[in-house]
Amino acid sequence: MTAIEQIRCKIETIYQAIKEPKVNVPLALQVRQWISFAEDYIGAASILEREAPQHWLPLLQMTGQAVESSLKACLAAANIDPPNHHDQSSFTNLRRNSALDWMTRISQQSTTYDTFTFRI
């Protein structure tokens, strides 16, 4: 086992030891929460772009967080529990039949969610 693998295993063990009990937040509330996160990340990215464009890596990180939060809001709006971690590849691991029809599910919802637009 390489040194990096040993470190990763130690970190994973620590995270498993401190897992807190999961709180079930209603999906409708999660939609608003994820939208708010996405707006915050876009706001931070916009400030970086305007004030310090030479810091392009943090700008891309904030933009990526905004995209991830937006996708999670869409999943929650479609009554699909969004993943609770930062692995964007997990979006591709969602069952195809539940992930592909999220737009249909959102359009059938009787609840109206806040309208949000992102400009990058």
C-alpha positions as CSV (number, residue, x, y, z in Angstrom):
1,M,0.0,0.0,0.0
2,T,1.4,3.4,-1.0
3,A,1.7,6.3,1.4
4,I,-1.2,8.1,-0.3
5,E,-3.4,5.0,0.0
6,Q,-2.5,4.8,3.7
7,I,-3.4,8.4,4.3
8,R,-6.7,8.0,2.4
9,C,-7.6,4.9,4.5
10,K,-6.9,6.8,7.7
11,I,-9.0,9.7,6.6
12,E,-11.8,7.4,5.6
13,T,-11.6,5.7,9.0
14,I,-11.8,9.0,10.8
15,Y,-14.9,10.1,8.7
16,Q,-16.6,6.8,9.4
17,A,-16.0,7.1,13.2
18,I,-17.5,10.6,13.4
19,K,-20.6,10.1,11.2
20,E,-23.5,12.0,12.7
21,P,-27.0,10.6,12.4
22,K,-28.7,11.6,9.2
23,V,-31.4,14.2,9.5
24,N,-34.2,13.8,7.0
25,V,-34.8,17.2,5.4
26,P,-37.9,17.4,3.2
27,L,-37.0,17.5,-0.5
28,A,-38.9,20.7,-1.1
29,L,-36.7,22.4,1.5
30,Q,-33.6,20.9,0.0
31,V,-34.5,22.4,-3.3
32,R,-34.4,25.9,-1.8
33,Q,-31.3,25.1,0.2
34,W,-29.4,23.9,-2.9
35,I,-30.6,26.9,-5.0
36,S,-29.3,29.2,-2.2
37,F,-25.9,27.4,-2.2
38,A,-25.7,27.7,-6.0
39,E,-26.5,31.4,-5.9
40,D,-23.8,31.9,-3.2
41,Y,-21.2,30.1,-5.2
42,I,-22.1,32.0,-8.4
43,G,-21.9,35.2,-6.4
44,A,-18.4,34.3,-5.1
45,A,-17.3,33.3,-8.7
46,S,-18.6,36.6,-10.1
47,I,-16.6,38.6,-7.5
48,L,-13.5,36.6,-8.3
49,E,-14.0,37.1,-12.0
50,R,-14.5,40.8,-11.6
51,E,-11.9,41.6,-8.9
52,A,-9.2,39.0,-9.4
53,P,-9.4,37.1,-12.8
54,Q,-5.9,35.9,-12.4
55,H,-7.2,33.5,-9.7
56,W,-8.9,31.3,-12.3
57,L,-8.6,28.1,-10.3
58,P,-10.7,29.2,-7.4
59,L,-13.1,30.7,-10.0
60,L,-13.5,27.3,-11.6
61,Q,-13.9,25.6,-8.3
62,M,-16.7,28.0,-7.2
63,T,-18.4,27.6,-10.6
64,G,-18.2,23.8,-10.3
65,Q,-19.7,24.0,-6.8
66,A,-22.6,26.1,-8.3
67,V,-23.2,23.5,-11.0
68,E,-23.2,20.7,-8.5
69,S,-25.6,22.5,-6.2
70,S,-27.9,23.3,-9.2
71,L,-27.9,19.6,-10.2
72,K,-28.7,18.6,-6.6
73,A,-31.6,21.2,-6.6
74,C,-33.0,19.6,-9.8
75,L,-32.8,16.1,-8.3
76,A,-34.5,17.2,-5.1
77,A,-37.2,18.9,-7.2
78,A,-37.7,15.6,-9.0
79,N,-38.2,13.8,-5.7
80,I,-34.8,12.1,-6.0
81,D,-32.5,12.3,-3.0
82,P,-29.4,14.1,-4.1
83,P,-26.0,12.6,-3.1
84,N,-24.6,14.0,0.1
85,H,-21.0,14.4,-1.0
86,H,-18.9,16.2,-3.6
87,D,-18.4,13.4,-6.1
88,Q,-19.8,14.7,-9.3
89,S,-19.3,11.3,-10.9
90,S,-22.1,10.0,-8.5
91,F,-24.6,11.8,-10.7
92,T,-23.8,9.5,-13.5
93,N,-24.2,6.5,-11.2
94,L,-27.9,7.4,-10.5
95,R,-30.3,5.0,-12.1
96,R,-30.9,6.1,-15.6
97,N,-34.7,5.8,-15.4
98,S,-34.8,8.0,-12.4
99,A,-32.3,10.6,-13.5
100,L,-33.4,11.0,-17.1
101,D,-36.9,11.9,-16.4
102,W,-36.2,14.5,-13.8
103,M,-37.4,17.3,-16.1
104,T,-40.7,15.6,-16.5
105,R,-41.0,15.1,-12.7
106,I,-40.3,18.8,-12.1
107,S,-42.8,19.9,-14.6
108,Q,-45.5,17.7,-12.9
109,Q,-44.8,19.1,-9.5
110,S,-47.6,21.3,-8.1
111,T,-45.1,23.1,-5.9
112,T,-43.6,26.2,-7.4
113,Y,-39.9,26.7,-6.7
114,D,-37.9,30.0,-6.9
115,T,-36.8,30.9,-10.3
116,F,-33.0,31.2,-10.6
117,T,-30.6,32.1,-13.4
118,F,-26.9,31.8,-13.5
119,R,-24.5,33.9,-15.6
120,I,-20.9,32.8,-15.9
